[in-house]
């Protein structure tokens, strides 16, 4: 049976599944996103360093314009700012955002 991501999106973004409750400055209440903390290699001239990164996927219906938004991960209290240009998923329903510590 194929996965119907659009129909099952509410499961992926559920706070008791893969989702993470997020409080966005200037937005009433909490939204739920999927917070990922992969590592990335950064070139340093003659070598590379492995650094932690922070990514957040947010349904467009929860946050229409995420660029520059400041937010708090509710569970940990960590503060971030969305940097760069958020990218839309192919179907236009999910933002993919890069986060920098605030």
Steps between C-alpha positions, in 0.01 A plus 500: 500500500656834399548776754261792453707766672239774463231287663736381776676831568308551825662180634855604411454844658322375815684615813488144638652355180775679304380853572643755738293777658634841395410849620554760227543862613198705396279194433232405752521148641740225401559335165655161434798442277750222442837603646808328363856548624730346238867586459661666200857526372636855478807570285783671687756547225726196540244291690146464619318524829184311588247737655150448636215654302134557580220449250128545555218381276175691552163459328423811291155507660668560839733782392440681174828697494781351711798704371674674790263365765633458854380190681538286810500120511254450785645173636859626529454877525761550224460820295562521126455734205403373154783602267541496124209437269251236618431242227160358412439130449411385151129512574527838677373377836818496713770757571857377550686755711858539621539618860777691673517536879348831614 
